Amino acid sequence: MIPSSSRGFSLIELMTTITVLAILLVLGIPSYQQWMLNTRIRSATESIQNGLRLARNEAAQRATFVRFQLTSATDGTWAVCQLPATAASAATVTTCTGTGLTMIQQVPADNTSGVQIGAATAVADLAATSYGTTVTGGVPSGITFTALGRPMSYGGSSILRIDVSAAQAGSRRLVTTISAGGMVNMCDPAITFNATGSTQGCP
């Protein structure tokens, strides 16, 4: 007879443990997938913000026109390039490829599968009542900053709002906006904006 102190798991105990672990995994995997998707949405948003701020800073430092170009609606790729020195020539540029342009930085596709990016050029999309609706389409597009760090063609062809979201239900959505002065801001439409409390929400 085996002493009780050296006795191992019985088959019933082992099967019970495996069943409990399987249930926990089934319950936890959807939450983990949702968390990973929300992380990719935040990463794509922060990457886009970094590109916008880089373009604005480079325009001011170089005292010339610098463009930020969103190149894909599904993988968060973007480019920043220096444009021709004259305003007339810079105004005609709609991409960061071509002659007479100097590439400053280009971000390749990252781990952003499942992410959707939309861009808007209308000032109406910055209104307080507009954040309840997700902006879709509008990519590829971009924004050109002047030597003063201000957007060219504000309210015209320049992107003023970028939404990063996902088709999956329950995923978050983050909105990046560019002001007339060139300031880049991010907000979360799911958070209630309160001027004296949470400022992470969209106004």
MILUMLUM-547705 format. One line per 5 residues: number of its first residue (from 1); their letters; for each residue x, y, z of N, C-alpha, C. Coordinates in Angstrom, 2 decimals. Example, Ala and Ser with C-alpha at 12.3 -4.5 7.8 and 13.67 -1.06 7.14 Angstrom:
% residues 2
1> as> 13.19/-5.69/7.80/12.30/-4.50/7.80/13.20/-3.30/7.80 | 12.85/-2.25/7.08/13.67/-1.06/7.14/12.90/0.03/7.87
% end
This chain:
% residues 203
1> mipss> 0.84/-1.19/0.00/0.00/0.00/0.00/0.88/1.24/0.00 | 0.54/2.28/-0.83/1.33/3.51/-0.93/0.96/4.43/0.21 | 1.95/4.95/0.94/1.65/5.89/2.04/0.95/7.13/1.49 | 0.06/7.72/2.31/-0.70/8.90/1.87/0.19/10.10/1.59 | 1.36/10.18/2.23/2.25/11.33/2.02/2.89/11.34/0.64
6> srgfs> 2.99/10.18/-0.03/3.61/10.11/-1.35/2.61/9.86/-2.46 | 1.34/10.00/-2.14/0.28/9.75/-3.10/0.18/10.90/-4.10 | 0.02/10.63/-5.42/-0.09/11.66/-6.46/-1.53/12.02/-6.74 | -1.76/12.70/-7.89/-3.11/13.06/-8.31/-3.84/11.81/-8.82 | -5.09/11.77/-8.52/-5.92/10.71/-9.12/-6.36/11.19/-10.50
11> lielm> -6.86/10.27/-11.30/-7.31/10.61/-12.65/-8.47/11.61/-12.61 | -9.34/11.46/-11.65/-10.48/12.37/-11.52/-10.00/13.78/-11.16 | -9.05/13.89/-10.25/-8.50/15.19/-9.87/-7.81/15.86/-11.05 | -7.05/15.08/-11.81/-6.34/15.61/-12.97/-7.32/16.11/-14.03 | -8.37/15.34/-14.29/-9.37/15.75/-15.29/-10.13/16.99/-14.83
16> ttitv> -10.41/17.07/-13.54/-11.10/18.26/-13.01/-10.23/19.50/-13.18 | -8.94/19.38/-12.90/-8.01/20.51/-13.04/-7.92/20.95/-14.50 | -7.82/20.00/-15.42/-7.73/20.33/-16.84/-9.02/21.00/-17.32 | -10.16/20.52/-16.84/-11.45/21.12/-17.23/-11.55/22.56/-16.75 | -11.14/22.83/-15.51/-11.18/24.19/-14.96/-10.25/25.10/-15.77
21> laill> -9.05/24.62/-16.09/-8.11/25.41/-16.88/-8.67/25.70/-18.27 | -9.32/24.72/-18.88/-9.90/24.92/-20.21/-11.00/25.98/-20.18 | -11.82/25.95/-19.14/-12.90/26.94/-19.00/-12.31/28.35/-18.83 | -11.26/28.46/-18.01/-10.62/29.76/-17.79/-10.02/30.30/-19.09 | -9.41/29.40/-19.88/-8.83/29.82/-21.16/-9.91/30.30/-22.12
26> vlgip> -11.02/29.55/-22.20/-12.11/29.93/-23.10/-12.68/31.29/-22.71 | -12.78/31.54/-21.41/-13.31/32.83/-20.95/-12.29/33.96/-21.13 | -11.01/33.64/-21.01/-9.97/34.68/-21.05/-9.49/35.07/-22.42 | -9.57/34.17/-23.41/-9.04/34.46/-24.75/-9.73/35.65/-25.41 | -11.08/35.73/-25.39/-11.71/36.92/-26.01/-11.27/38.23/-25.36
31> syqqw> -11.13/38.24/-24.04/-10.68/39.45/-23.35/-9.25/39.80/-23.76 | -8.41/38.78/-23.91/-7.02/39.01/-24.31/-6.96/39.55/-25.73 | -7.78/38.97/-26.63/-7.80/39.44/-28.01/-8.28/40.90/-28.08 | -9.28/41.24/-27.28/-9.79/42.61/-27.24/-8.72/43.56/-26.73 | -8.01/43.14/-25.69/-6.93/43.95/-25.12/-5.83/44.18/-26.16
36> mlntr> -5.47/43.12/-26.90/-4.43/43.25/-27.93/-4.86/44.21/-29.03 | -6.13/44.12/-29.44/-6.63/45.01/-30.49/-6.63/46.46/-30.01 | -7.06/46.70/-28.79/-7.05/48.05/-28.24/-5.63/48.59/-28.12 | -4.69/47.70/-27.81/-3.28/48.11/-27.73/-2.76/48.52/-29.11 | -3.15/47.78/-30.14/-2.73/48.12/-31.51/-3.34/49.45/-31.95
41> irsat> -4.59/49.71/-31.55/-5.24/50.98/-31.88/-4.48/52.13/-31.23 | -4.11/51.97/-29.97/-3.37/53.03/-29.27/-1.98/53.22/-29.89 | -1.32/52.12/-30.23/0.02/52.21/-30.83/-0.02/52.94/-32.17 | -1.03/52.61/-32.99/-1.16/53.28/-34.30/-1.45/54.76/-34.11 | -2.29/55.10/-33.13/-2.62/56.51/-32.88/-1.39/57.28/-32.42
46> esiqn> -0.63/56.70/-31.51/0.58/57.38/-31.01/1.62/57.53/-32.11 | 1.73/56.53/-32.98/2.67/56.62/-34.09/2.29/57.76/-35.04 | 1.00/57.88/-35.34/0.52/58.95/-36.22/0.77/60.31/-35.57 | 0.52/60.43/-34.27/0.78/61.69/-33.57/2.26/62.05/-33.61 | 3.12/61.06/-33.43/4.56/61.31/-33.50/4.95/61.84/-34.88
51> glrla> 4.34/61.27/-35.93/4.63/61.72/-37.28/4.16/63.15/-37.53 | 2.97/63.47/-37.03/2.45/64.84/-37.18/3.33/65.85/-36.45 | 3.73/65.52/-35.24/4.58/66.44/-34.47/5.97/66.57/-35.11 | 6.48/65.47/-35.65/7.77/65.52/-36.35/7.68/66.47/-37.54 | 6.62/66.34/-38.33/6.45/67.19/-39.52/6.37/68.66/-39.12
56> rneaa> 5.62/68.95/-38.07/5.47/70.34/-37.62/6.80/70.90/-37.12 | 7.51/70.11/-36.32/8.80/70.57/-35.78/9.83/70.77/-36.88 | 9.85/69.83/-37.84/10.83/69.94/-38.93/10.52/71.16/-39.80 | 9.26/71.45/-40.00/8.89/72.63/-40.79/9.40/73.90/-40.12 | 9.25/73.98/-38.80/9.71/75.16/-38.08/11.24/75.24/-38.05
61> qratf> 11.90/74.11/-37.83/13.36/74.11/-37.75/14.01/74.39/-39.09 | 13.43/73.85/-40.15/14.01/74.03/-41.49/13.50/75.29/-42.18 | 12.51/75.94/-41.58/11.90/77.15/-42.14/11.44/76.92/-43.57 | 10.71/75.81/-43.74/10.20/75.46/-45.06/8.93/74.64/-44.92 | 8.44/74.11/-46.02/7.21/73.32/-46.01/7.53/71.85/-45.81
66> vrfql> 6.86/71.22/-44.84/7.07/69.80/-44.58/5.69/69.12/-44.54 | 5.59/67.98/-45.19/4.31/67.27/-45.30/4.31/65.97/-44.50 | 3.18/65.73/-43.82/2.91/64.43/-43.20/1.90/63.73/-44.10 | 2.20/62.51/-44.51/1.35/61.78/-45.44/0.95/60.43/-44.85 | -0.35/60.22/-44.64/-0.88/58.90/-44.27/-0.97/58.08/-45.54
71> tsatd> -0.34/56.91/-45.55/-0.27/56.16/-46.80/-1.16/54.93/-46.85 | -1.72/54.49/-45.70/-2.58/53.31/-45.71/-3.66/53.42/-44.65 | -4.83/52.91/-44.95/-5.96/52.94/-44.01/-6.00/51.71/-43.12 | -5.08/50.76/-43.33/-5.15/49.51/-42.57/-3.88/49.14/-41.81 | -2.76/49.79/-42.09/-1.54/49.38/-41.38/-0.80/50.53/-40.70
76> gtwav> -1.35/51.73/-40.71/-0.75/52.83/-39.96/0.55/53.38/-40.52 | 0.85/53.11/-41.78/2.09/53.62/-42.36/1.95/55.11/-42.70 | 3.04/55.84/-42.53/3.05/57.26/-42.85/4.45/57.69/-43.26 | 4.54/58.88/-43.84/5.82/59.43/-44.27/5.83/60.92/-43.99 | 7.02/61.45/-43.75/7.23/62.89/-43.57/8.31/63.31/-44.56
81> cqlpa> 8.01/64.35/-45.35/8.97/64.79/-46.36/9.00/66.31/-46.46 | 10.15/66.81/-46.92/10.32/68.24/-47.14/9.90/68.55/-48.57 | 9.12/69.62/-48.72/8.57/69.98/-50.02/9.39/71.10/-50.66 | 9.09/71.44/-51.91/9.76/72.59/-52.54/9.58/73.85/-51.73 | 10.52/74.77/-51.87/10.58/75.94/-50.99/9.48/76.95/-51.23
86> taasa> 8.92/77.01/-52.43/7.91/78.04/-52.71/6.52/77.54/-52.31 | 5.69/78.47/-51.85/4.35/78.12/-51.42/3.52/77.57/-52.57 | 3.70/78.15/-53.75/2.93/77.70/-54.92/3.27/76.25/-55.27 | 4.56/75.92/-55.23/4.98/74.55/-55.54/4.54/73.59/-54.45 | 4.69/73.99/-53.18/4.31/73.13/-52.06/2.82/72.84/-52.05
91> atvtt> 2.02/73.81/-52.47/0.56/73.64/-52.46/0.08/72.59/-53.44 | 0.89/72.29/-54.45/0.48/71.31/-55.46/0.84/69.88/-55.08 | 1.66/69.71/-54.03/2.13/68.37/-53.65/1.04/67.66/-52.84 | 0.72/66.45/-53.24/-0.31/65.67/-52.54/0.20/64.33/-52.05 | 1.50/64.10/-52.14/2.09/62.85/-51.69/3.55/63.09/-51.34
96> ctgtg> 4.19/62.10/-50.72/5.61/62.24/-50.38/6.50/61.47/-51.35 | 6.01/61.22/-52.53/6.82/60.59/-53.56/6.89/61.52/-54.76 | 8.02/61.51/-55.42/8.18/62.35/-56.60/9.48/63.13/-56.55 | 9.75/63.85/-57.61/10.99/64.62/-57.71/10.88/65.91/-56.91 | 12.01/66.38/-56.43/12.06/67.64/-55.70/11.67/67.53/-54.24
101> ltmiq> 11.41/66.30/-53.77/11.03/66.09/-52.36/12.15/65.40/-51.62 | 12.31/65.73/-50.34/13.33/65.11/-49.51/12.64/64.31/-48.40 | 12.84/63.00/-48.40/12.22/62.15/-47.38/12.92/62.38/-46.04 | 12.15/62.66/-45.01/12.69/62.87/-43.66/12.55/61.60/-42.84 | 11.36/61.01/-42.85/11.15/59.75/-42.15/9.98/59.01/-42.77
106> qvpad> 10.11/57.68/-42.79/9.06/56.84/-43.33/8.86/55.67/-42.38 | 7.63/55.43/-41.97/7.33/54.35/-41.03/6.68/53.20/-41.80 | 7.30/52.01/-41.76/6.71/50.87/-42.47/5.55/50.27/-41.70 | 4.90/49.28/-42.31/3.78/48.60/-41.66/4.25/47.94/-40.36 | 3.44/48.06/-39.33/3.75/47.49/-38.03/2.67/46.47/-37.69
111> ntsgv> 2.69/46.00/-36.45/1.70/45.01/-36.02/0.38/45.71/-35.72 | -0.32/46.12/-36.78/-1.58/46.85/-36.60/-2.73/46.15/-37.32 | -2.66/44.82/-37.43/-3.74/44.10/-38.12/-5.06/44.30/-37.39 | -6.11/44.51/-38.18/-7.43/44.73/-37.61/-7.75/46.19/-37.35 | -6.76/47.07/-37.54/-6.95/48.49/-37.28/-7.44/49.20/-38.54
116> qigaa> -8.38/50.13/-38.36/-8.90/50.92/-39.48/-8.63/52.39/-39.21 | -8.14/53.10/-40.22/-7.79/54.51/-40.08/-8.59/55.33/-41.08 | -9.24/56.36/-40.58/-10.01/57.27/-41.43/-9.55/58.69/-41.20 | -9.61/59.51/-42.22/-9.17/60.90/-42.11/-10.23/61.84/-42.69 | -10.35/63.03/-42.10/-11.32/64.02/-42.56/-10.63/65.36/-42.74
121> tavad> -11.11/66.14/-43.71/-10.54/67.45/-43.99/-11.49/68.59/-43.65 | -12.72/68.27/-43.32/-13.73/69.31/-43.07/-13.67/69.81/-41.63 | -13.75/71.12/-41.45/-13.77/71.72/-40.12/-14.98/71.24/-39.33 | -16.05/70.90/-40.03/-17.26/70.41/-39.35/-17.00/69.13/-38.57 | -15.98/68.35/-38.97/-15.64/67.11/-38.27/-14.91/67.36/-36.96
126> laats> -14.65/68.63/-36.64/-14.05/68.98/-35.34/-15.09/69.53/-34.38 | -16.33/69.61/-34.83/-17.40/70.13/-33.96/-17.67/69.14/-32.84 | -18.12/69.68/-31.70/-18.34/68.84/-30.52/-19.35/67.73/-30.78 | -20.30/67.95/-31.67/-21.33/66.95/-31.93/-20.89/65.89/-32.93 | -19.70/66.03/-33.51/-19.27/65.13/-34.58/-18.53/63.89/-34.09
131> ygttv> -18.09/63.88/-32.83/-17.23/62.80/-32.36/-17.98/61.49/-32.11 | -19.31/61.54/-32.12/-20.08/60.32/-31.96/-20.04/59.44/-33.19 | -19.63/59.99/-34.31/-19.57/59.26/-35.57/-18.11/59.00/-35.95 | -17.82/57.76/-36.34/-16.46/57.39/-36.74/-16.17/57.88/-38.15 | -15.02/58.51/-38.33/-14.58/58.95/-39.65/-13.96/57.77/-40.38
136> tggvp> -14.43/57.50/-41.58/-13.87/56.43/-42.39/-13.44/56.99/-43.74 | -12.56/56.26/-44.42/-12.08/56.71/-45.74/-11.13/57.88/-45.61 | -10.89/58.55/-46.72/-10.03/59.72/-46.73/-8.55/59.44/-46.71 | -8.14/58.17/-46.82/-6.72/57.80/-46.81/-6.44/57.06/-48.12 | -5.32/57.37/-48.79/-4.20/58.24/-48.39/-4.53/59.73/-48.51
141> sgitf> -3.96/60.47/-47.57/-4.09/61.93/-47.55/-3.04/62.47/-46.60 | -2.95/63.79/-46.50/-1.90/64.34/-45.65/-2.16/65.78/-45.28 | -1.15/66.36/-44.64/-1.22/67.74/-44.20/0.17/68.35/-44.34 | 0.23/69.56/-44.87/1.50/70.26/-45.05/1.60/71.38/-44.02 | 2.73/71.43/-43.33/2.98/72.47/-42.32/3.91/73.53/-42.91
146> talgr> 3.63/74.78/-42.58/4.47/75.90/-43.03/5.63/76.10/-42.05 | 6.48/77.06/-42.37/7.62/77.37/-41.51/7.19/77.88/-40.14 | 5.95/78.32/-40.00/5.42/78.76/-38.71/4.78/77.61/-37.94 | 4.82/76.40/-38.50/4.23/75.24/-37.85/2.72/75.19/-37.98 | 2.18/75.92/-38.94/0.72/75.96/-39.16/0.37/75.15/-40.40
151> pmsyg> -0.83/74.56/-40.42/-1.24/73.78/-41.60/-1.55/74.68/-42.78 | -1.15/74.24/-43.96/-1.58/74.88/-45.21/-2.96/74.35/-45.54 | -3.77/75.15/-46.17/-5.09/74.75/-46.65/-5.95/74.17/-45.54 | -5.94/74.85/-44.39/-6.76/74.39/-43.26/-8.23/74.55/-43.63 | -8.98/73.47/-43.49/-10.38/73.49/-43.90/-10.55/73.22/-45.38
156> gssil> -9.43/72.98/-46.07/-9.46/72.65/-47.49/-9.05/71.21/-47.71 | -7.80/71.03/-48.18/-7.33/69.67/-48.49/-6.53/69.04/-47.36 | -6.18/69.80/-46.32/-5.39/69.24/-45.21/-6.25/68.39/-44.29 | -5.70/67.26/-43.86/-6.44/66.45/-42.89/-6.45/67.19/-41.55 | -7.61/67.20/-40.91/-7.77/67.87/-39.62/-8.14/66.90/-38.51
161> ridvs> -8.58/65.72/-38.91/-8.98/64.71/-37.91/-8.66/63.32/-38.44 | -8.12/62.48/-37.56/-7.80/61.09/-37.90/-8.40/60.19/-36.83 | -9.24/59.25/-37.26/-9.84/58.26/-36.34/-9.15/56.92/-36.53 | -8.75/56.31/-35.42/-8.19/54.96/-35.45/-9.13/54.07/-34.66 | -9.67/53.05/-35.32/-10.68/52.20/-34.71/-10.50/50.78/-35.24
166> aaqag> -11.51/49.94/-34.99/-11.53/48.57/-35.50/-12.97/48.16/-35.73 | -13.17/47.20/-36.63/-14.51/46.74/-36.94/-15.09/45.87/-35.82 | -14.23/45.31/-35.00/-14.69/44.41/-33.94/-15.49/45.17/-32.89 | -16.64/44.60/-32.52/-17.50/45.23/-31.52/-16.78/45.31/-30.18 | -16.98/46.41/-29.48/-16.39/46.58/-28.17/-14.99/47.17/-28.17
171> srrlv> -14.39/47.35/-29.36/-13.05/47.93/-29.42/-13.13/49.44/-29.24 | -12.03/50.01/-28.81/-12.01/51.45/-28.55/-11.77/52.21/-29.85 | -11.97/53.52/-29.78/-11.69/54.40/-30.90/-10.96/55.62/-30.35 | -9.86/55.99/-30.99/-9.11/57.17/-30.58/-9.08/58.17/-31.73 | -9.25/59.44/-31.39/-9.35/60.51/-32.39/-8.18/61.48/-32.21
176> ttisa> -7.49/61.76/-33.31/-6.42/62.77/-33.32/-6.91/63.97/-34.10 | -6.72/65.16/-33.54/-7.15/66.38/-34.22/-5.97/67.33/-34.37 | -6.01/68.15/-35.42/-4.99/69.17/-35.67/-5.70/70.51/-35.69 | -5.24/71.42/-34.85/-5.87/72.74/-34.77/-5.35/73.66/-35.86 | -5.97/74.81/-35.99/-5.53/75.80/-36.98/-4.12/76.29/-36.70
181> ggmvn> -3.70/76.22/-35.44/-2.34/76.61/-35.09/-1.33/75.49/-35.22 | -1.80/74.28/-35.60/-0.89/73.16/-35.81/-0.75/72.24/-34.61 | -1.46/72.51/-33.52/-1.37/71.66/-32.33/-2.04/70.32/-32.60 | -1.40/69.24/-32.11/-1.90/67.88/-32.29/-2.43/67.37/-30.96 | -3.68/66.91/-30.95/-4.31/66.42/-29.72/-4.99/65.09/-29.96
186> mcdpa> -5.12/64.30/-28.89/-5.81/63.02/-28.97/-6.93/63.00/-27.94 | -8.06/62.37/-28.30/-9.15/62.21/-27.34/-9.84/60.87/-27.56 | -10.56/60.44/-26.53/-11.29/59.17/-26.56/-12.78/59.48/-26.50 | -13.55/59.23/-27.57/-14.98/59.56/-27.57/-15.78/58.80/-26.52 | -15.22/57.68/-26.03/-15.95/56.88/-25.04/-15.90/57.50/-23.65
191> itfna> -15.02/58.48/-23.45/-14.89/59.15/-22.15/-15.62/60.47/-22.20 | -16.40/60.74/-21.20/-17.14/62.00/-21.13/-16.18/63.14/-20.80 | -16.14/64.12/-21.69/-15.25/65.26/-21.48/-15.81/66.17/-20.40 | -14.92/66.60/-19.51/-15.30/67.52/-18.45/-14.14/68.48/-18.26 | -14.38/69.74/-18.53/-13.30/70.74/-18.48/-12.64/70.82/-17.10
196> tgstq> -13.37/70.45/-16.06/-12.79/70.51/-14.71/-12.35/69.15/-14.21 | -12.64/68.10/-14.98/-12.27/66.75/-14.58/-11.46/66.06/-15.65 | -12.04/65.03/-16.27/-11.33/64.28/-17.30/-11.25/65.07/-18.60 | -10.02/65.27/-19.07/-9.82/65.94/-20.33/-9.41/64.95/-21.42 | -9.49/63.65/-21.14/-9.14/62.64/-22.13/-10.27/62.41/-23.13
201> gcp> -11.49/62.79/-22.74/-12.62/62.62/-23.63/-12.66/63.70/-24.70 | -13.43/63.42/-25.75/-13.59/64.39/-26.83/-14.65/65.43/-26.40 | -14.43/66.70/-26.73/-15.38/67.74/-26.32/-16.75/67.59/-26.98
% end
